[in-house]
Amino acid sequence: MTPKFYGWQTAVSKPINNLYPSIKSPVDLYNALLEIWCEDTCAPRLRSEWSRDNPTKGQCSITAFLAQDIFGGRVYGIPLGNGNFHCYNEADGCTFDLTSEQFGERAKTLVYENNPGQSRETHFAKEEKRQRYEYLRRELDKREKRLSMGR
């Protein structure tokens, strides 16, 4: 299946660690997360819009910080108004946004230049967001364990 996220064609960043041996690129992470993203990992204010047809809805910050754990680099935010930002990654000279497809056709209007850096301390000051990130990471850990056991 062809990925749908922004920057997938040039997302050749390599992991900076061996946390997830099965994940060798942002495309691998995206494919793994397609199995994991769910209503519980979606931002509470967007849960009514989340569906299997739009699995990236409300997943941007927790996904971007998880990608940073694996690929390093920086997390940036596209201002959306009302103090909200849409988070994406820049790592190893590549810009990619694993959750851009949540915007549908509007994704083509997102600008991935000159955006402010985002910090996990600021984002995870919201307890629910930190918990969603930890849940996402635990599920990725479980997936990796299953793969290593040949299941």
C-alpha positions as CSV (number, residue, x, y, z in Angstrom):
1,M,0.0,0.0,0.0
2,T,1.3,3.4,-0.9
3,P,1.7,5.7,2.1
4,K,-0.4,8.9,2.1
5,F,1.5,11.1,4.4
6,Y,3.4,14.3,3.5
7,G,7.0,13.7,2.6
8,W,6.8,9.9,2.3
9,Q,8.7,9.9,-1.0
10,T,11.8,11.5,0.6
11,A,11.4,10.2,4.2
12,V,14.6,8.2,4.3
13,S,15.6,9.1,7.9
14,K,17.2,6.2,9.7
15,P,16.6,5.3,13.3
16,I,19.1,6.8,15.8
17,N,18.6,3.8,18.1
18,N,17.5,0.2,18.1
19,L,14.2,0.6,20.0
20,Y,12.2,-0.9,17.2
21,P,14.3,-3.2,15.0
22,S,11.4,-3.7,12.5
23,I,11.2,0.1,11.9
24,K,13.9,1.2,9.5
25,S,12.2,4.4,8.1
26,P,9.3,6.7,8.6
27,V,7.2,4.7,6.1
28,D,7.8,1.6,8.4
29,L,6.6,3.6,11.4
30,Y,3.5,4.8,9.5
31,N,2.6,1.3,8.5
32,A,3.0,0.1,12.1
33,L,0.9,2.9,13.5
34,L,-1.9,2.2,11.0
35,E,-2.4,-1.0,13.1
36,I,-2.2,0.9,16.4
37,W,-3.9,4.3,16.0
38,C,-7.4,4.2,17.6
39,E,-10.0,6.3,19.2
40,D,-8.2,6.0,22.5
41,T,-5.0,7.6,21.0
42,C,-7.0,10.4,19.3
43,A,-7.2,13.8,20.9
44,P,-10.4,13.9,23.0
45,R,-11.8,17.0,21.2
46,L,-11.5,15.1,17.9
47,R,-12.7,11.6,18.9
48,S,-16.2,12.1,17.3
49,E,-14.4,12.6,14.0
50,W,-12.0,9.6,14.3
51,S,-12.6,6.5,12.2
52,R,-10.7,3.6,10.6
53,D,-11.1,5.6,7.4
54,N,-9.3,8.5,9.0
55,P,-7.0,6.8,11.5
56,T,-4.5,9.8,11.7
57,K,-7.2,12.2,13.0
58,G,-6.1,13.8,16.3
59,Q,-2.8,11.8,16.5
60,C,-0.3,14.5,15.4
61,S,1.7,15.5,18.5
62,I,1.9,12.0,20.1
63,T,3.0,10.6,16.8
64,A,5.5,13.3,16.1
65,F,7.2,12.8,19.5
66,L,7.2,9.1,19.1
67,A,8.9,9.5,15.6
68,Q,11.4,11.8,17.3
69,D,12.2,9.1,19.8
70,I,13.0,6.8,16.9
71,F,14.6,9.1,14.3
72,G,15.8,12.1,16.3
73,G,15.5,15.5,14.8
74,R,13.0,18.1,15.7
75,V,9.2,18.5,16.0
76,Y,7.7,21.6,14.5
77,G,4.1,22.9,14.6
78,I,2.0,24.5,11.9
79,P,-0.2,27.1,13.6
80,L,-3.9,26.2,13.2
81,G,-5.4,29.1,15.2
82,N,-6.7,29.2,18.7
83,G,-3.3,28.3,20.0
84,N,-3.3,24.9,18.4
85,F,-0.5,23.4,16.2
86,H,-0.3,20.5,13.8
87,C,2.9,18.7,14.6
88,Y,5.3,17.1,12.1
89,N,9.0,16.0,12.0
90,E,12.2,17.0,10.5
91,A,15.0,14.4,10.9
92,D,18.2,13.6,9.0
93,G,17.4,16.4,6.5
94,C,13.9,15.0,5.8
95,T,10.6,16.6,6.5
96,F,7.7,14.3,7.0
97,D,4.2,14.4,8.6
98,L,2.9,11.0,9.4
99,T,-0.6,12.4,10.2
100,S,-1.1,14.9,7.3
101,E,-3.8,12.8,5.7
102,Q,-6.2,13.6,8.5
103,F,-6.8,17.0,6.7
104,G,-7.9,15.4,3.4
105,E,-7.6,17.9,0.5
106,R,-6.8,20.6,2.9
107,A,-3.4,18.9,3.5
108,K,-2.2,20.4,0.3
109,T,-2.4,23.9,1.9
110,L,-0.2,23.1,4.9
111,V,3.1,24.9,4.9
112,Y,6.1,23.0,6.2
113,E,8.6,25.9,6.4
114,N,9.4,28.5,9.1
115,N,7.2,26.9,11.8
116,P,8.0,27.1,15.5
117,G,9.6,24.1,17.2
118,Q,7.5,22.2,19.6
119,S,8.6,20.7,23.0
120,R,7.3,17.5,24.5
121,E,7.4,19.3,27.9
122,T,4.8,21.8,26.7
123,H,2.6,19.2,25.0
124,F,2.9,16.6,27.8
125,A,2.0,19.2,30.4
126,K,-1.5,18.0,29.4
127,E,-1.8,14.7,31.3
128,E,-4.2,13.2,28.8
129,K,-1.8,13.8,26.0
130,R,1.1,12.3,27.9
131,Q,-1.1,9.2,28.6
132,R,-2.0,8.9,24.9
133,Y,1.6,9.1,23.9
134,E,2.5,6.4,26.5
135,Y,-0.3,4.2,25.3
136,L,0.8,4.5,21.7
137,R,4.4,3.7,22.7
138,R,3.3,0.6,24.7
139,E,1.3,-0.7,21.8
140,L,4.3,-0.2,19.5
141,D,6.4,-2.1,22.0
142,K,3.9,-4.9,22.1
143,R,3.9,-5.1,18.3
144,E,7.7,-5.2,18.2
145,K,7.7,-8.0,20.7
146,R,5.2,-10.0,18.7
147,L,7.3,-9.6,15.6
148,S,10.5,-10.6,17.4
149,M,8.7,-13.8,18.5
150,G,7.6,-14.5,15.0
151,R,3.9,-13.9,15.5
